[in-house]
């Protein structure tokens, strides 16, 4: 059986496509302090890759006396305000790789736990037609680390997970993508991804091309096919 060819690349947004994690941290700290609490950098790192509802509940535990929805709306508004002031802070190489994938005719999807209105703001600020589909945090019933967001993106694109590559920067994001059946590249930023299970760890996207992603997908799927064949022989 031939290995499936790469049909789509699915991107996480915060920390993977764009370096917005400092924006979220800059929104969290004053909110907590306004209720008399304190917030450390280590605590902020614990929210990286979490769904916003889960993050809001943690902030409530840190003393924020607001509803979950109100916290999510407040943080989203603050990050969107910062984006409006600074533009899209692409991670090194991300814009170039995304544009290269589009030029190669490979479908692309954005799979983020941020609210759709924020995801759409980022997409609208990109100066080319970047994505075929956007799946946001308020589009899914179960957030990352469940596989649902990636499975939903695959369904919307008309592809199967084994035809996709996912690019992620957080442990929860990796777990979601891996559970979906995609081939997964981890590109660490704020937190270590060692031992989470990414099929490849790239230090940066800078200098990476669509050909690199295609080659990674083919190699990973070939390894899986070989491992399956060996298991069949062992039986």
Biotite code that builds the C-alpha atoms (Angstrom):
import biotite.structure as struc

atoms = struc.array([
    struc.Atom([0.000, 0.000, 0.000], chain_id="A", res_id=1, res_name="UNK", atom_name="CA", element="C"),
    struc.Atom([1.325, 3.427, -0.938], chain_id="A", res_id=2, res_name="UNK", atom_name="CA", element="C"),
    struc.Atom([1.766, 6.046, 1.764], chain_id="A", res_id=3, res_name="UNK", atom_name="CA", element="C"),
    struc.Atom([-0.802, 8.866, 1.598], chain_id="A", res_id=4, res_name="UNK", atom_name="CA", element="C"),
    struc.Atom([0.410, 12.054, -0.028], chain_id="A", res_id=5, res_name="UNK", atom_name="CA", element="C"),
    struc.Atom([0.394, 15.359, 1.821], chain_id="A", res_id=6, res_name="UNK", atom_name="CA", element="C"),
    struc.Atom([-2.884, 17.171, 1.183], chain_id="A", res_id=7, res_name="UNK", atom_name="CA", element="C"),
    struc.Atom([-3.033, 19.792, 3.944], chain_id="A", res_id=8, res_name="UNK", atom_name="CA", element="C"),
    struc.Atom([-0.981, 21.509, 6.617], chain_id="A", res_id=9, res_name="UNK", atom_name="CA", element="C"),
    struc.Atom([-2.762, 22.542, 9.810], chain_id="A", res_id=10, res_name="UNK", atom_name="CA", element="C"),
    struc.Atom([-1.305, 25.371, 11.851], chain_id="A", res_id=11, res_name="UNK", atom_name="CA", element="C"),
    struc.Atom([-1.723, 26.267, 15.469], chain_id="A", res_id=12, res_name="UNK", atom_name="CA", element="C"),
    struc.Atom([-1.862, 30.044, 15.849], chain_id="A", res_id=13, res_name="UNK", atom_name="CA", element="C"),
    struc.Atom([-0.611, 31.441, 19.169], chain_id="A", res_id=14, res_name="UNK", atom_name="CA", element="C"),
    struc.Atom([3.070, 30.640, 19.569], chain_id="A", res_id=15, res_name="UNK", atom_name="CA", element="C"),
    struc.Atom([3.314, 28.699, 16.302], chain_id="A", res_id=16, res_name="UNK", atom_name="CA", element="C"),
    struc.Atom([2.218, 30.977, 13.479], chain_id="A", res_id=17, res_name="UNK", atom_name="CA", element="C"),
    struc.Atom([2.387, 34.193, 15.489], chain_id="A", res_id=18, res_name="UNK", atom_name="CA", element="C"),
    struc.Atom([4.336, 35.058, 18.629], chain_id="A", res_id=19, res_name="UNK", atom_name="CA", element="C"),
    struc.Atom([1.347, 36.251, 20.649], chain_id="A", res_id=20, res_name="UNK", atom_name="CA", element="C"),
    struc.Atom([2.027, 34.369, 23.876], chain_id="A", res_id=21, res_name="UNK", atom_name="CA", element="C"),
    struc.Atom([3.637, 37.505, 25.423], chain_id="A", res_id=22, res_name="UNK", atom_name="CA", element="C"),
    struc.Atom([0.449, 39.386, 24.539], chain_id="A", res_id=23, res_name="UNK", atom_name="CA", element="C"),
    struc.Atom([-1.651, 36.905, 26.502], chain_id="A", res_id=24, res_name="UNK", atom_name="CA", element="C"),
    struc.Atom([0.698, 37.135, 29.468], chain_id="A", res_id=25, res_name="UNK", atom_name="CA", element="C"),
    struc.Atom([0.582, 40.919, 29.310], chain_id="A", res_id=26, res_name="UNK", atom_name="CA", element="C"),
    struc.Atom([-3.214, 40.712, 29.493], chain_id="A", res_id=27, res_name="UNK", atom_name="CA", element="C"),
    struc.Atom([-3.338, 38.157, 32.321], chain_id="A", res_id=28, res_name="UNK", atom_name="CA", element="C"),
    struc.Atom([-1.057, 39.849, 34.837], chain_id="A", res_id=29, res_name="UNK", atom_name="CA", element="C"),
    struc.Atom([-2.851, 43.219, 35.231], chain_id="A", res_id=30, res_name="UNK", atom_name="CA", element="C"),
    struc.Atom([-6.217, 41.460, 35.323], chain_id="A", res_id=31, res_name="UNK", atom_name="CA", element="C"),
    struc.Atom([-5.143, 39.287, 38.247], chain_id="A", res_id=32, res_name="UNK", atom_name="CA", element="C"),
    struc.Atom([-3.442, 42.194, 39.992], chain_id="A", res_id=33, res_name="UNK", atom_name="CA", element="C"),
    struc.Atom([-6.618, 44.269, 39.690], chain_id="A", res_id=34, res_name="UNK", atom_name="CA", element="C"),
    struc.Atom([-8.252, 41.736, 42.028], chain_id="A", res_id=35, res_name="UNK", atom_name="CA", element="C"),
    struc.Atom([-5.318, 41.807, 44.444], chain_id="A", res_id=36, res_name="UNK", atom_name="CA", element="C"),
    struc.Atom([-3.666, 38.632, 43.229], chain_id="A", res_id=37, res_name="UNK", atom_name="CA", element="C"),
    struc.Atom([-0.195, 37.856, 41.921], chain_id="A", res_id=38, res_name="UNK", atom_name="CA", element="C"),
    struc.Atom([0.839, 36.028, 38.761], chain_id="A", res_id=39, res_name="UNK", atom_name="CA", element="C"),
    struc.Atom([4.260, 34.598, 38.032], chain_id="A", res_id=40, res_name="UNK", atom_name="CA", element="C"),
    struc.Atom([5.886, 33.832, 34.700], chain_id="A", res_id=41, res_name="UNK", atom_name="CA", element="C"),
    struc.Atom([5.818, 30.145, 35.599], chain_id="A", res_id=42, res_name="UNK", atom_name="CA", element="C"),
    struc.Atom([2.071, 30.291, 36.193], chain_id="A", res_id=43, res_name="UNK", atom_name="CA", element="C"),
    struc.Atom([1.590, 32.048, 32.868], chain_id="A", res_id=44, res_name="UNK", atom_name="CA", element="C"),
    struc.Atom([3.559, 29.302, 31.110], chain_id="A", res_id=45, res_name="UNK", atom_name="CA", element="C"),
    struc.Atom([1.101, 26.797, 32.549], chain_id="A", res_id=46, res_name="UNK", atom_name="CA", element="C"),
    struc.Atom([-1.646, 28.310, 30.385], chain_id="A", res_id=47, res_name="UNK", atom_name="CA", element="C"),
    struc.Atom([0.241, 27.905, 27.109], chain_id="A", res_id=48, res_name="UNK", atom_name="CA", element="C"),
    struc.Atom([-1.817, 25.704, 24.787], chain_id="A", res_id=49, res_name="UNK", atom_name="CA", element="C"),
    struc.Atom([-4.845, 25.474, 27.081], chain_id="A", res_id=50, res_name="UNK", atom_name="CA", element="C"),
    struc.Atom([-8.373, 26.198, 25.932], chain_id="A", res_id=51, res_name="UNK", atom_name="CA", element="C"),
    struc.Atom([-9.526, 29.651, 27.010], chain_id="A", res_id=52, res_name="UNK", atom_name="CA", element="C"),
    struc.Atom([-12.281, 28.314, 29.265], chain_id="A", res_id=53, res_name="UNK", atom_name="CA", element="C"),
    struc.Atom([-9.746, 26.186, 31.126], chain_id="A", res_id=54, res_name="UNK", atom_name="CA", element="C"),
    struc.Atom([-7.404, 29.176, 31.380], chain_id="A", res_id=55, res_name="UNK", atom_name="CA", element="C"),
    struc.Atom([-10.230, 31.331, 32.712], chain_id="A", res_id=56, res_name="UNK", atom_name="CA", element="C"),
    struc.Atom([-10.979, 28.826, 35.462], chain_id="A", res_id=57, res_name="UNK", atom_name="CA", element="C"),
    struc.Atom([-7.325, 28.877, 36.508], chain_id="A", res_id=58, res_name="UNK", atom_name="CA", element="C"),
    struc.Atom([-7.456, 32.683, 36.641], chain_id="A", res_id=59, res_name="UNK", atom_name="CA", element="C"),
    struc.Atom([-10.570, 32.446, 38.797], chain_id="A", res_id=60, res_name="UNK", atom_name="CA", element="C"),
    struc.Atom([-8.557, 30.240, 41.127], chain_id="A", res_id=61, res_name="UNK", atom_name="CA", element="C"),
    struc.Atom([-5.936, 33.003, 41.237], chain_id="A", res_id=62, res_name="UNK", atom_name="CA", element="C"),
    struc.Atom([-8.557, 35.438, 42.478], chain_id="A", res_id=63, res_name="UNK", atom_name="CA", element="C"),
    struc.Atom([-10.232, 36.920, 39.399], chain_id="A", res_id=64, res_name="UNK", atom_name="CA", element="C"),
    struc.Atom([-13.868, 37.437, 40.392], chain_id="A", res_id=65, res_name="UNK", atom_name="CA", element="C"),
    struc.Atom([-15.393, 37.376, 36.933], chain_id="A", res_id=66, res_name="UNK", atom_name="CA", element="C"),
    struc.Atom([-17.346, 34.774, 35.002], chain_id="A", res_id=67, res_name="UNK", atom_name="CA", element="C"),
    struc.Atom([-15.496, 32.461, 32.651], chain_id="A", res_id=68, res_name="UNK", atom_name="CA", element="C"),
    struc.Atom([-17.034, 34.148, 29.612], chain_id="A", res_id=69, res_name="UNK", atom_name="CA", element="C"),
    struc.Atom([-16.152, 37.603, 30.917], chain_id="A", res_id=70, res_name="UNK", atom_name="CA", element="C"),
    struc.Atom([-12.517, 36.588, 31.465], chain_id="A", res_id=71, res_name="UNK", atom_name="CA", element="C"),
    struc.Atom([-12.267, 35.101, 27.980], chain_id="A", res_id=72, res_name="UNK", atom_name="CA", element="C"),
    struc.Atom([-13.769, 38.222, 26.422], chain_id="A", res_id=73, res_name="UNK", atom_name="CA", element="C"),
    struc.Atom([-11.490, 40.519, 28.424], chain_id="A", res_id=74, res_name="UNK", atom_name="CA", element="C"),
    struc.Atom([-8.303, 38.656, 27.521], chain_id="A", res_id=75, res_name="UNK", atom_name="CA", element="C"),
    struc.Atom([-9.322, 38.378, 23.870], chain_id="A", res_id=76, res_name="UNK", atom_name="CA", element="C"),
    struc.Atom([-10.074, 42.095, 23.678], chain_id="A", res_id=77, res_name="UNK", atom_name="CA", element="C"),
    struc.Atom([-6.707, 42.952, 25.216], chain_id="A", res_id=78, res_name="UNK", atom_name="CA", element="C"),
    struc.Atom([-4.751, 40.738, 22.849], chain_id="A", res_id=79, res_name="UNK", atom_name="CA", element="C"),
    struc.Atom([-6.691, 42.053, 19.846], chain_id="A", res_id=80, res_name="UNK", atom_name="CA", element="C"),
    struc.Atom([-5.887, 45.601, 20.963], chain_id="A", res_id=81, res_name="UNK", atom_name="CA", element="C"),
    struc.Atom([-2.193, 44.766, 21.055], chain_id="A", res_id=82, res_name="UNK", atom_name="CA", element="C"),
    struc.Atom([-2.418, 43.166, 17.607], chain_id="A", res_id=83, res_name="UNK", atom_name="CA", element="C"),
    struc.Atom([-4.080, 46.290, 16.239], chain_id="A", res_id=84, res_name="UNK", atom_name="CA", element="C"),
    struc.Atom([-1.162, 48.332, 17.574], chain_id="A", res_id=85, res_name="UNK", atom_name="CA", element="C"),
    struc.Atom([1.661, 46.079, 16.365], chain_id="A", res_id=86, res_name="UNK", atom_name="CA", element="C"),
    struc.Atom([0.365, 44.058, 13.424], chain_id="A", res_id=87, res_name="UNK", atom_name="CA", element="C"),
    struc.Atom([0.918, 40.320, 13.022], chain_id="A", res_id=88, res_name="UNK", atom_name="CA", element="C"),
    struc.Atom([4.058, 39.187, 14.911], chain_id="A", res_id=89, res_name="UNK", atom_name="CA", element="C"),
    struc.Atom([4.916, 36.175, 12.764], chain_id="A", res_id=90, res_name="UNK", atom_name="CA", element="C"),
    struc.Atom([7.338, 33.650, 14.184], chain_id="A", res_id=91, res_name="UNK", atom_name="CA", element="C"),
    struc.Atom([10.556, 33.454, 12.146], chain_id="A", res_id=92, res_name="UNK", atom_name="CA", element="C"),
    struc.Atom([9.952, 31.674, 8.857], chain_id="A", res_id=93, res_name="UNK", atom_name="CA", element="C"),
    struc.Atom([6.229, 31.129, 9.464], chain_id="A", res_id=94, res_name="UNK", atom_name="CA", element="C"),
    struc.Atom([4.924, 33.614, 6.911], chain_id="A", res_id=95, res_name="UNK", atom_name="CA", element="C"),
    struc.Atom([7.358, 32.376, 4.262], chain_id="A", res_id=96, res_name="UNK", atom_name="CA", element="C"),
    struc.Atom([6.496, 28.718, 4.860], chain_id="A", res_id=97, res_name="UNK", atom_name="CA", element="C"),
    struc.Atom([2.774, 29.432, 4.836], chain_id="A", res_id=98, res_name="UNK", atom_name="CA", element="C"),
    struc.Atom([3.080, 31.358, 1.568], chain_id="A", res_id=99, res_name="UNK", atom_name="CA", element="C"),
    struc.Atom([5.181, 28.554, 0.096], chain_id="A", res_id=100, res_name="UNK", atom_name="CA", element="C"),
    struc.Atom([2.559, 25.956, 0.968], chain_id="A", res_id=101, res_name="UNK", atom_name="CA", element="C"),
    struc.Atom([-0.126, 28.062, -0.674], chain_id="A", res_id=102, res_name="UNK", atom_name="CA", element="C"),
    struc.Atom([2.014, 28.482, -3.792], chain_id="A", res_id=103, res_name="UNK", atom_name="CA", element="C"),
    struc.Atom([2.532, 24.703, -3.909], chain_id="A", res_id=104, res_name="UNK", atom_name="CA", element="C"),
    struc.Atom([-1.229, 24.125, -3.916], chain_id="A", res_id=105, res_name="UNK", atom_name="CA", element="C"),
    struc.Atom([-1.279, 22.454, -0.493], chain_id="A", res_id=106, res_name="UNK", atom_name="CA", element="C"),
    struc.Atom([-4.400, 23.186, 1.545], chain_id="A", res_id=107, res_name="UNK", atom_name="CA", element="C"),
    struc.Atom([-3.923, 25.028, 4.825], chain_id="A", res_id=108, res_name="UNK", atom_name="CA", element="C"),
    struc.Atom([-6.009, 25.305, 7.961], chain_id="A", res_id=109, res_name="UNK", atom_name="CA", element="C"),
    struc.Atom([-5.712, 27.322, 11.154], chain_id="A", res_id=110, res_name="UNK", atom_name="CA", element="C"),
    struc.Atom([-6.559, 25.331, 14.299], chain_id="A", res_id=111, res_name="UNK", atom_name="CA", element="C"),
    struc.Atom([-6.534, 27.545, 17.367], chain_id="A", res_id=112, res_name="UNK", atom_name="CA", element="C"),
    struc.Atom([-8.099, 27.646, 20.804], chain_id="A", res_id=113, res_name="UNK", atom_name="CA", element="C"),
    struc.Atom([-8.400, 31.436, 20.581], chain_id="A", res_id=114, res_name="UNK", atom_name="CA", element="C"),
    struc.Atom([-11.832, 32.875, 19.904], chain_id="A", res_id=115, res_name="UNK", atom_name="CA", element="C"),
    struc.Atom([-12.925, 33.021, 16.274], chain_id="A", res_id=116, res_name="UNK", atom_name="CA", element="C"),
    struc.Atom([-13.078, 36.814, 16.296], chain_id="A", res_id=117, res_name="UNK", atom_name="CA", element="C"),
    struc.Atom([-9.432, 36.987, 17.299], chain_id="A", res_id=118, res_name="UNK", atom_name="CA", element="C"),
    struc.Atom([-8.368, 34.282, 14.847], chain_id="A", res_id=119, res_name="UNK", atom_name="CA", element="C"),
    struc.Atom([-10.180, 36.123, 12.077], chain_id="A", res_id=120, res_name="UNK", atom_name="CA", element="C"),
    struc.Atom([-8.430, 39.359, 13.054], chain_id="A", res_id=121, res_name="UNK", atom_name="CA", element="C"),
    struc.Atom([-5.046, 37.659, 12.637], chain_id="A", res_id=122, res_name="UNK", atom_name="CA", element="C"),
    struc.Atom([-6.082, 36.095, 9.330], chain_id="A", res_id=123, res_name="UNK", atom_name="CA", element="C"),
    struc.Atom([-7.399, 39.415, 8.033], chain_id="A", res_id=124, res_name="UNK", atom_name="CA", element="C"),
    struc.Atom([-4.087, 41.106, 8.856], chain_id="A", res_id=125, res_name="UNK", atom_name="CA", element="C"),
    struc.Atom([-2.107, 38.620, 6.730], chain_id="A", res_id=126, res_name="UNK", atom_name="CA", element="C"),
    struc.Atom([-1.390, 40.161, 3.354], chain_id="A", res_id=127, res_name="UNK", atom_name="CA", element="C"),
    struc.Atom([-2.312, 37.104, 1.269], chain_id="A", res_id=128, res_name="UNK", atom_name="CA", element="C"),
    struc.Atom([-5.052, 34.473, 1.176], chain_id="A", res_id=129, res_name="UNK", atom_name="CA", element="C"),
    struc.Atom([-3.580, 32.302, 3.900], chain_id="A", res_id=130, res_name="UNK", atom_name="CA", element="C"),
    struc.Atom([-6.092, 29.644, 4.966], chain_id="A", res_id=131, res_name="UNK", atom_name="CA", element="C"),
    struc.Atom([-8.797, 27.462, 3.468], chain_id="A", res_id=132, res_name="UNK", atom_name="CA", element="C"),
    struc.Atom([-10.453, 26.927, 6.843], chain_id="A", res_id=133, res_name="UNK", atom_name="CA", element="C"),
    struc.Atom([-10.279, 28.303, 10.378], chain_id="A", res_id=134, res_name="UNK", atom_name="CA", element="C"),
    struc.Atom([-11.278, 26.218, 13.408], chain_id="A", res_id=135, res_name="UNK", atom_name="CA", element="C"),
    struc.Atom([-11.354, 28.309, 16.587], chain_id="A", res_id=136, res_name="UNK", atom_name="CA", element="C"),
    struc.Atom([-11.918, 27.625, 20.263], chain_id="A", res_id=137, res_name="UNK", atom_name="CA", element="C"),
    struc.Atom([-15.582, 28.568, 20.151], chain_id="A", res_id=138, res_name="UNK", atom_name="CA", element="C"),
    struc.Atom([-16.164, 26.240, 17.173], chain_id="A", res_id=139, res_name="UNK", atom_name="CA", element="C"),
    struc.Atom([-15.438, 23.009, 19.048], chain_id="A", res_id=140, res_name="UNK", atom_name="CA", element="C"),
    struc.Atom([-17.077, 21.158, 21.918], chain_id="A", res_id=141, res_name="UNK", atom_name="CA", element="C"),
    struc.Atom([-13.866, 19.643, 23.248], chain_id="A", res_id=142, res_name="UNK", atom_name="CA", element="C"),
    struc.Atom([-10.692, 21.756, 23.047], chain_id="A", res_id=143, res_name="UNK", atom_name="CA", element="C"),
    struc.Atom([-7.085, 20.680, 22.724], chain_id="A", res_id=144, res_name="UNK", atom_name="CA", element="C"),
    struc.Atom([-5.669, 18.280, 23.973], chain_id="A", res_id=145, res_name="UNK", atom_name="CA", element="C"),
    struc.Atom([-8.675, 16.366, 22.589], chain_id="A", res_id=146, res_name="UNK", atom_name="CA", element="C"),
    struc.Atom([-8.309, 15.556, 18.882], chain_id="A", res_id=147, res_name="UNK", atom_name="CA", element="C"),
    struc.Atom([-11.620, 17.209, 17.961], chain_id="A", res_id=148, res_name="UNK", atom_name="CA", element="C"),
    struc.Atom([-10.227, 20.543, 16.632], chain_id="A", res_id=149, res_name="UNK", atom_name="CA", element="C"),
    struc.Atom([-7.891, 18.800, 14.191], chain_id="A", res_id=150, res_name="UNK", atom_name="CA", element="C"),
    struc.Atom([-10.487, 16.246, 13.157], chain_id="A", res_id=151, res_name="UNK", atom_name="CA", element="C"),
    struc.Atom([-12.952, 19.073, 12.530], chain_id="A", res_id=152, res_name="UNK", atom_name="CA", element="C"),
    struc.Atom([-10.405, 20.880, 10.348], chain_id="A", res_id=153, res_name="UNK", atom_name="CA", element="C"),
    struc.Atom([-9.735, 17.708, 8.341], chain_id="A", res_id=154, res_name="UNK", atom_name="CA", element="C"),
    struc.Atom([-13.448, 17.195, 7.763], chain_id="A", res_id=155, res_name="UNK", atom_name="CA", element="C"),
    struc.Atom([-13.881, 20.798, 6.631], chain_id="A", res_id=156, res_name="UNK", atom_name="CA", element="C"),
    struc.Atom([-10.975, 20.455, 4.200], chain_id="A", res_id=157, res_name="UNK", atom_name="CA", element="C"),
    struc.Atom([-12.137, 17.092, 2.865], chain_id="A", res_id=158, res_name="UNK", atom_name="CA", element="C"),
    struc.Atom([-8.912, 15.320, 3.840], chain_id="A", res_id=159, res_name="UNK", atom_name="CA", element="C"),
    struc.Atom([-8.009, 12.495, 6.195], chain_id="A", res_id=160, res_name="UNK", atom_name="CA", element="C"),
    struc.Atom([-5.623, 12.964, 9.128], chain_id="A", res_id=161, res_name="UNK", atom_name="CA", element="C"),
    struc.Atom([-3.001, 10.721, 7.546], chain_id="A", res_id=162, res_name="UNK", atom_name="CA", element="C"),
    struc.Atom([-2.870, 13.183, 4.635], chain_id="A", res_id=163, res_name="UNK", atom_name="CA", element="C"),
    struc.Atom([-2.054, 16.101, 6.933], chain_id="A", res_id=164, res_name="UNK", atom_name="CA", element="C"),
    struc.Atom([0.829, 17.656, 8.805], chain_id="A", res_id=165, res_name="UNK", atom_name="CA", element="C"),
    struc.Atom([0.129, 19.672, 11.960], chain_id="A", res_id=166, res_name="UNK", atom_name="CA", element="C"),
    struc.Atom([2.522, 22.286, 13.331], chain_id="A", res_id=167, res_name="UNK", atom_name="CA", element="C"),
    struc.Atom([2.337, 23.058, 17.056], chain_id="A", res_id=168, res_name="UNK", atom_name="CA", element="C"),
    struc.Atom([4.311, 24.784, 19.824], chain_id="A", res_id=169, res_name="UNK", atom_name="CA", element="C"),
    struc.Atom([2.663, 23.482, 23.016], chain_id="A", res_id=170, res_name="UNK", atom_name="CA", element="C"),
    struc.Atom([2.332, 20.086, 24.716], chain_id="A", res_id=171, res_name="UNK", atom_name="CA", element="C"),
    struc.Atom([-1.476, 20.259, 24.680], chain_id="A", res_id=172, res_name="UNK", atom_name="CA", element="C"),
    struc.Atom([-1.476, 21.173, 21.020], chain_id="A", res_id=173, res_name="UNK", atom_name="CA", element="C"),
    struc.Atom([0.865, 18.316, 20.189], chain_id="A", res_id=174, res_name="UNK", atom_name="CA", element="C"),
    struc.Atom([-1.309, 15.852, 22.097], chain_id="A", res_id=175, res_name="UNK", atom_name="CA", element="C"),
    struc.Atom([-4.377, 17.029, 20.177], chain_id="A", res_id=176, res_name="UNK", atom_name="CA", element="C"),
    struc.Atom([-2.713, 16.751, 16.788], chain_id="A", res_id=177, res_name="UNK", atom_name="CA", element="C"),
    struc.Atom([-1.096, 13.386, 17.530], chain_id="A", res_id=178, res_name="UNK", atom_name="CA", element="C"),
    struc.Atom([-4.401, 11.946, 18.776], chain_id="A", res_id=179, res_name="UNK", atom_name="CA", element="C"),
    struc.Atom([-6.065, 13.030, 15.527], chain_id="A", res_id=180, res_name="UNK", atom_name="CA", element="C"),
    struc.Atom([-3.713, 10.861, 13.471], chain_id="A", res_id=181, res_name="UNK", atom_name="CA", element="C"),
    struc.Atom([-1.822, 13.693, 11.779], chain_id="A", res_id=182, res_name="UNK", atom_name="CA", element="C"),
    struc.Atom([1.932, 13.774, 11.257], chain_id="A", res_id=183, res_name="UNK", atom_name="CA", element="C"),
    struc.Atom([3.094, 16.353, 13.773], chain_id="A", res_id=184, res_name="UNK", atom_name="CA", element="C"),
    struc.Atom([5.969, 18.835, 13.874], chain_id="A", res_id=185, res_name="UNK", atom_name="CA", element="C"),
    struc.Atom([6.737, 20.582, 17.146], chain_id="A", res_id=186, res_name="UNK", atom_name="CA", element="C"),
    struc.Atom([8.352, 24.025, 17.033], chain_id="A", res_id=187, res_name="UNK", atom_name="CA", element="C"),
    struc.Atom([9.016, 24.976, 20.676], chain_id="A", res_id=188, res_name="UNK", atom_name="CA", element="C"),
    struc.Atom([8.765, 28.534, 21.909], chain_id="A", res_id=189, res_name="UNK", atom_name="CA", element="C"),
    struc.Atom([7.798, 29.104, 25.547], chain_id="A", res_id=190, res_name="UNK", atom_name="CA", element="C"),
    struc.Atom([7.835, 25.548, 26.877], chain_id="A", res_id=191, res_name="UNK", atom_name="CA", element="C"),
    struc.Atom([9.791, 22.371, 26.184], chain_id="A", res_id=192, res_name="UNK", atom_name="CA", element="C"),
    struc.Atom([8.243, 19.785, 23.866], chain_id="A", res_id=193, res_name="UNK", atom_name="CA", element="C"),
    struc.Atom([10.749, 17.052, 24.681], chain_id="A", res_id=194, res_name="UNK", atom_name="CA", element="C"),
    struc.Atom([9.073, 13.734, 25.383], chain_id="A", res_id=195, res_name="UNK", atom_name="CA", element="C"),
    struc.Atom([5.570, 14.837, 24.363], chain_id="A", res_id=196, res_name="UNK", atom_name="CA", element="C"),
    struc.Atom([5.603, 12.681, 21.249], chain_id="A", res_id=197, res_name="UNK", atom_name="CA", element="C"),
    struc.Atom([6.042, 15.005, 18.283], chain_id="A", res_id=198, res_name="UNK", atom_name="CA", element="C"),
    struc.Atom([7.111, 13.083, 15.192], chain_id="A", res_id=199, res_name="UNK", atom_name="CA", element="C"),
    struc.Atom([9.735, 15.778, 14.566], chain_id="A", res_id=200, res_name="UNK", atom_name="CA", element="C"),
    struc.Atom([11.038, 18.754, 16.512], chain_id="A", res_id=201, res_name="UNK", atom_name="CA", element="C"),
    struc.Atom([12.197, 21.723, 14.455], chain_id="A", res_id=202, res_name="UNK", atom_name="CA", element="C"),
    struc.Atom([14.027, 24.434, 16.353], chain_id="A", res_id=203, res_name="UNK", atom_name="CA", element="C"),
    struc.Atom([12.635, 27.057, 13.986], chain_id="A", res_id=204, res_name="UNK", atom_name="CA", element="C"),
    struc.Atom([10.596, 27.402, 10.792], chain_id="A", res_id=205, res_name="UNK", atom_name="CA", element="C"),
    struc.Atom([13.150, 29.850, 9.457], chain_id="A", res_id=206, res_name="UNK", atom_name="CA", element="C"),
    struc.Atom([14.591, 28.450, 6.237], chain_id="A", res_id=207, res_name="UNK", atom_name="CA", element="C"),
    struc.Atom([12.010, 25.667, 6.026], chain_id="A", res_id=208, res_name="UNK", atom_name="CA", element="C"),
    struc.Atom([10.111, 25.191, 2.770], chain_id="A", res_id=209, res_name="UNK", atom_name="CA", element="C"),
    struc.Atom([7.034, 23.391, 1.508], chain_id="A", res_id=210, res_name="UNK", atom_name="CA", element="C"),
    struc.Atom([9.404, 20.711, 0.163], chain_id="A", res_id=211, res_name="UNK", atom_name="CA", element="C"),
    struc.Atom([10.702, 20.137, 3.704], chain_id="A", res_id=212, res_name="UNK", atom_name="CA", element="C"),
    struc.Atom([7.177, 19.580, 5.001], chain_id="A", res_id=213, res_name="UNK", atom_name="CA", element="C"),
    struc.Atom([6.337, 17.234, 2.121], chain_id="A", res_id=214, res_name="UNK", atom_name="CA", element="C"),
    struc.Atom([9.540, 15.261, 2.762], chain_id="A", res_id=215, res_name="UNK", atom_name="CA", element="C"),
    struc.Atom([8.841, 15.028, 6.496], chain_id="A", res_id=216, res_name="UNK", atom_name="CA", element="C"),
    struc.Atom([5.312, 13.747, 5.859], chain_id="A", res_id=217, res_name="UNK", atom_name="CA", element="C"),
    struc.Atom([6.482, 11.135, 3.354], chain_id="A", res_id=218, res_name="UNK", atom_name="CA", element="C"),
    struc.Atom([9.268, 9.917, 5.652], chain_id="A", res_id=219, res_name="UNK", atom_name="CA", element="C"),
    struc.Atom([7.006, 9.691, 8.697], chain_id="A", res_id=220, res_name="UNK", atom_name="CA", element="C"),
    struc.Atom([4.283, 7.824, 6.840], chain_id="A", res_id=221, res_name="UNK", atom_name="CA", element="C"),
    struc.Atom([6.861, 5.449, 5.361], chain_id="A", res_id=222, res_name="UNK", atom_name="CA", element="C"),
    struc.Atom([8.167, 4.699, 8.857], chain_id="A", res_id=223, res_name="UNK", atom_name="CA", element="C"),
    struc.Atom([4.639, 3.974, 10.046], chain_id="A", res_id=224, res_name="UNK", atom_name="CA", element="C"),
    struc.Atom([4.020, 1.693, 7.067], chain_id="A", res_id=225, res_name="UNK", atom_name="CA", element="C"),
    struc.Atom([7.263, -0.173, 7.699], chain_id="A", res_id=226, res_name="UNK", atom_name="CA", element="C"),
    struc.Atom([6.457, -0.583, 11.391], chain_id="A", res_id=227, res_name="UNK", atom_name="CA", element="C"),
    struc.Atom([3.022, -1.941, 10.505], chain_id="A", res_id=228, res_name="UNK", atom_name="CA", element="C"),
    struc.Atom([4.543, -4.395, 8.037], chain_id="A", res_id=229, res_name="UNK", atom_name="CA", element="C"),
    struc.Atom([7.005, -5.616, 10.662], chain_id="A", res_id=230, res_name="UNK", atom_name="CA", element="C"),
    struc.Atom([4.157, -6.160, 13.108], chain_id="A", res_id=231, res_name="UNK", atom_name="CA", element="C"),
    struc.Atom([2.277, -8.192, 10.509], chain_id="A", res_id=232, res_name="UNK", atom_name="CA", element="C"),
    struc.Atom([5.347, -10.331, 9.872], chain_id="A", res_id=233, res_name="UNK", atom_name="CA", element="C"),
    struc.Atom([5.836, -10.864, 13.616], chain_id="A", res_id=234, res_name="UNK", atom_name="CA", element="C"),
    struc.Atom([2.335, -12.247, 13.878], chain_id="A", res_id=235, res_name="UNK", atom_name="CA", element="C"),
])
